[in-house]
Amino acid sequence: MSLYQKYRPLSFADVVGQDAVVTTLEEAAKQNKLAHAFLFAGGRGTGKTSVARILAKVIMTRTVTDEALQKKIIEGVENGSLVDLLEIDAASNRGIDDVRELIEKIQFSPVVAGAKVYIIDEAHMLTKEAFNALLKTLEEPPPYAYFILATTEINKIPATIQSRCQRFPFRSISEEEIIRRLQFIADQEHITIDREALRAVARHVDGGMRDAISLLDQMRSLSKITLKDIDERIGSAGSEFVEAVLQAIVDRDASVILETIQLIEEEGHALDVFLRRLLSAVRSALHKSIEKKEPIVDIQRMLETLLRAIRDSRNAPVPGLVVEAALLSLLSDPTEPMKGHTSTLLSGIEKKKPAAEKVTRAKAETKEEDAPIEPIEKEKVKPAVIVEARDVTIESVRAAWPEIVNAATPASVKMSLKNGRVVAVEGLTVTVGFTSAFHKSKVSSLEASRMIEETMEEIFKRHLRLVCIAAEGDAADATESSTEVNLAEAAAEIF
């Protein structure tokens, strides 16, 4: 049995994240004020069908006094064998003939339970003719018949149907609620999973508990589930991607947008995850702009563009092309209206150092990449600092490498630097190997290498020279003598 089936809520007390719905239904049942038609609307995996089955048990047993019969009815609902409960998948049974057959069966009284309950899942898939056929029955149902319609797209349910149902909105379940539920299941099933991995799952499923539990079930065979395991299976699109694109939109830099999308695809990250995170960041900017009473026309345009991109990329033969076209379209206005929203757009994204400040300092320095080391040392390093400086060895550089990567800006350079591995340190020259020519080219550019050298200087209190090489071919030449190191071992030690 799958984890989702095993841990599916069987009572109102088990339902997670839908307190308002549960409280209202419980009170209506206690006061004998249950309607004959309900419409449950919300995202997938938020508990609509589970709550429908729980409500069905309440409806079908409330007039039954025999405890043995009550137990039989409840078991029948849970295992799907009760004849008085009919669950219909409207995606497969959407036509008028299917609804007419349902209506004909309604004329017969319940066989075992105190009522007959019809659960219509994905109700928005019914045809117009099927809705019309159902309309009369919803308006004047037999006293023993109850309908529960569930949908992920309430806008496709005709107003005439909605007006004859009690509507209950199912909200997206919060990340913290999903994490707590997953941790509970993991503890019960003796599954070892990191907290960061749980959070990554909760963020990925976008408020859907069913998808979260299914993903945990998929990975339960691992001895320990880590964040890396989650990223490998669902892809990731971290804040560095979002930051890079938002900054590029503000700066109207088309090349950075194209490079970032290319990098997302090269590293196997999910474009839909990236778009949702980008949309979330822009939505936050919208709320902050409203609070500050700033104009929101431009942010609204971004939201509309991103929403279209999410929809269009789902069925596109080349999703990356759809995303690129959408983001580039945001650069078309020559008046540069997004400049006024720079701080608002980027305020929710963690940044180590302002990219503009780093680029300005880099451009002010010498433009010769291979400038002699000794004059720079004498000019910039003071004797008092040298005393406190760290030793420059391959071990000390590797130990500081995560700090160097995190400080790199802009985000596109940081992402490329993550591909690099320290393969040698000779004197004051640090050699970094790259498995990707794209990443090597990005980091070895004049501005990028100068910024990285500046960061190393801040850490080691002396000017170090950065040399970028391809990891295959010339890596061995760069690691002569005692500094030779295997790239795979270096990666394991650093990260």
C-alpha positions, 0 to 999 in steps of 0.5 A: 500500500502506498504511503498516501493511501495508508496515511489518508485522513479517515476522520475530520480530526485527521485533515491537515490544513483545512480547519475552516472547511472541517469546522463548518462541516462538523457544526452543520452535521451536529445541527442537522443542517447539511445541504444536499449539494456541496462544491469543493474547490481547490488545488490538487492534493489539498484534501477535497476527495478525502474530505468528501469521503469523510463527509459521506461517512457522516451523512450515511451513518447519522440516521443509523443506530446499529453500531455494527451496521455503522461500522460496516458502512464506514468500512464500505466507504473506506474500501470503496465497496459500499453500493450506496456510495458512487464515486465518478471521475468526470474526466472519464465519465463526462458525457450526458449519457453518463449523467443520465445513468447516474440520475436513473440510479438516484430513483432507487432508495439506499440499500444499506446506508441511511443515504446515497452519496455521489462524489463527482471528482474533476467536476469541471470536466463535465460537458455542457449537456451533462451539466444541464442534465444534472442541474434539475436533480441538484435543484430538487434531489430526493431526500436521501440523495447527496452530491459532492462535486470536487474541482481544481478549476471552479471557474469552469463550473457553470454559475447555475451549478454553483448557485445550487451548491454550498461552496467550500474553498480548499486552500493550499497547505502551508509549507510548515504543515506539509513538513510536520505531516511528512516528518510524522509519516517518516517517523512512523515508517522509520524513514531518515530524511534531512530537514532541508530535504523536507522543506525542499519537498514542501516547496516543490509541491506548491501546497499539495499534500498528496504530491508531497507524500507521494514523493516521500514514498518514491524515495523511501528506499534510500537509507537517508534522504538528503537535499541533494537526493531531492534536487536530483529527482525534482530539479531545483531552481534556487534564489540565485537564478531568480536573483539573476533574472530579476536583476537582468530585467531591471538592467535590461540585460538580455544576454544574462537572461539567455545565459541563465535559462541556458544554465538552468537547462544545462544543469537539469533544473526544472523550468516550471519550478524556476518560473513559480519561484520567479512568480512568487518573488514578483508577487511579493514585490507587488504587495510591497509596492502596494504597501508603499503606494507605488505604481504597480502597472509594470509589476502587473505586466510582469505577473501576467507575462509569467503566468502566460509563460507557466501555462504555455510552457507546459505543452510547448515542444521547447519550454526553454524557448517559451520562457526566454521569449516571455522574459525578453518581452519584459525588456521591450519598453524603452522607457525602462519603467522597472528601474523604479522597482529595483529595491522592491523586486530584489528585496526578498532575494538574499544577496551577499554583495551588491553586484553593481558595487563589485563590478564598479570596483572591478572595472577600476582595477587594471585591465591586464589579466596576467599582471605581475603579482609582486608589484601588486603585493608590495602596493596593496599588502601591508606588513601588519596584515601579512602577519595575520594572513592565512597560509596559502595552501591547497588545503586552506583554499579548498576550505575557504572555497565555499565562502569564495563561491557564495561571495561571487556576483552576479548570480550567473558567475556564482553559478558557473563558479560552483562548477569549478574545483580547486586542482592546484595552488602554486605560490600565489596562483590558484588553479581551478578546473571546470568540466564545462567550457561554458562555466570556464569561459564565464569565470575566466572573463576579466571582470569575473576573475578580478572579483573572485581574486578580490574575494580571495584577497579579502580572505587571505590578505594577499593578492592571489592570481586565478587561473581557469583550466578545463578539467580534462586534458590539461588538469594533470599538467597543472597539478605537478608535484605534491599539489596533484589532486583528484577532482572527484575527491576535491569536490567531496571534500569541499561540498 
